[in-house]
Amino acid sequence: MVANACQWSDQTKLIHLVMRLTGPAYTFYRFYSTSQRSSYTMLKEVLAQRFTLESIQPVQSSLFHDHKQREKETVDEFAQALKCLFRKAYPQAQINQEAETMGREY
């Protein structure tokens, strides 16, 4: 949004993107070839492919389905934890699907 409002060039977008990379994304960027790192469009695409939420979804789904109530966890705390895990595992689901899935599981 800011880039569009300020009418940034792709080079300016690239500089701002690189300045904000941290952790695994920055490491991934550093080992990417110099010629490929010089294109905002290309870098944005490879970062999206490498760090897409779709690759994380199976992990989140597994965390949701494997979650068990802890010994000192209240029912309300357990339900809240399940809701949070469900939203991460199934971000496109609607509220009625959440209740239906949680009811079926627990």
C-alpha positions as CSV (number, residue, x, y, z in Angstrom):
1,M,0.0,0.0,0.0
2,V,2.7,2.5,1.0
3,A,4.8,1.6,-2.0
4,N,1.8,2.2,-4.4
5,A,0.8,5.4,-2.6
6,C,4.4,6.7,-2.8
7,Q,4.8,5.4,-6.3
8,W,8.0,3.6,-5.4
9,S,10.1,2.0,-8.2
10,D,10.8,-1.7,-8.1
11,Q,14.3,-0.8,-7.0
12,T,13.0,1.2,-4.0
13,K,10.6,-1.7,-3.1
14,L,13.5,-4.1,-3.3
15,I,15.6,-2.0,-0.9
16,H,12.8,-1.8,1.6
17,L,12.0,-5.5,1.3
18,V,15.6,-6.5,1.9
19,M,16.0,-4.1,4.9
20,R,13.0,-5.9,6.6
21,L,14.1,-9.5,6.0
22,T,15.1,-11.3,9.2
23,G,15.8,-14.9,10.3
24,P,15.3,-17.7,7.8
25,A,14.1,-15.2,5.1
26,Y,17.3,-13.2,5.4
27,T,19.4,-16.3,5.3
28,F,17.5,-17.5,2.2
29,Y,18.1,-14.1,0.6
30,R,21.8,-14.1,1.3
31,F,22.3,-17.5,-0.4
32,Y,20.3,-16.5,-3.4
33,S,22.4,-15.5,-6.5
34,T,23.3,-11.9,-6.9
35,S,21.6,-11.6,-10.3
36,Q,18.4,-13.0,-8.9
37,R,18.5,-10.8,-5.8
38,S,18.5,-7.7,-8.0
39,S,14.9,-8.1,-9.1
40,Y,12.1,-7.1,-6.7
41,T,9.5,-9.1,-8.7
42,M,11.7,-12.2,-8.7
43,L,12.7,-11.9,-5.1
44,K,9.1,-11.4,-4.0
45,E,8.1,-14.5,-5.9
46,V,10.8,-16.8,-4.6
47,L,10.2,-15.6,-1.0
48,A,6.5,-16.3,-1.4
49,Q,7.2,-19.8,-2.8
50,R,9.6,-20.6,0.0
51,F,7.7,-19.1,2.9
52,T,4.1,-19.5,1.8
53,L,1.4,-20.2,4.4
54,E,0.4,-23.3,2.4
55,S,3.6,-25.0,3.4
56,I,2.9,-24.2,7.1
57,Q,-0.8,-25.3,7.0
58,P,-0.2,-29.1,7.4
59,V,1.9,-28.4,10.5
60,Q,-0.8,-26.1,12.0
61,S,-3.4,-28.7,11.2
62,S,-1.4,-31.4,13.0
63,L,-0.9,-29.2,16.0
64,F,-4.7,-28.6,16.2
65,H,-5.6,-32.3,15.9
66,D,-2.9,-33.5,18.3
67,H,-3.6,-30.9,21.0
68,K,-4.6,-32.4,24.4
69,Q,-5.8,-30.7,27.5
70,R,-3.0,-30.1,29.9
71,E,-3.2,-31.3,33.5
72,K,-3.8,-27.8,35.1
73,E,-5.5,-26.3,32.1
74,T,-9.1,-25.2,32.6
75,V,-11.8,-26.2,30.1
76,D,-12.0,-22.5,29.0
77,E,-8.3,-22.3,28.5
78,F,-8.3,-25.5,26.5
79,A,-11.2,-24.3,24.4
80,Q,-9.4,-21.0,23.7
81,A,-6.2,-22.8,22.8
82,L,-8.2,-25.0,20.4
83,K,-9.8,-21.9,18.8
84,C,-6.4,-20.3,18.2
85,L,-4.9,-23.5,16.8
86,F,-8.0,-24.0,14.5
87,R,-7.7,-20.5,13.1
88,K,-4.1,-21.0,12.3
89,A,-4.7,-24.5,10.8
90,Y,-7.8,-23.5,8.8
91,P,-7.6,-19.7,8.1
92,Q,-10.3,-19.9,5.3
93,A,-12.8,-21.8,7.5
94,Q,-16.0,-20.0,8.6
95,I,-17.2,-19.9,12.2
96,N,-19.8,-22.6,11.7
97,Q,-17.1,-24.9,10.3
98,E,-15.0,-24.2,13.4
99,A,-17.7,-25.3,15.8
100,E,-18.5,-28.3,13.7
101,T,-14.9,-29.5,13.5
102,M,-14.2,-28.9,17.1
103,G,-17.4,-30.7,18.1
104,R,-16.5,-33.7,16.0
105,E,-12.9,-33.8,17.4
106,Y,-13.8,-33.3,21.1
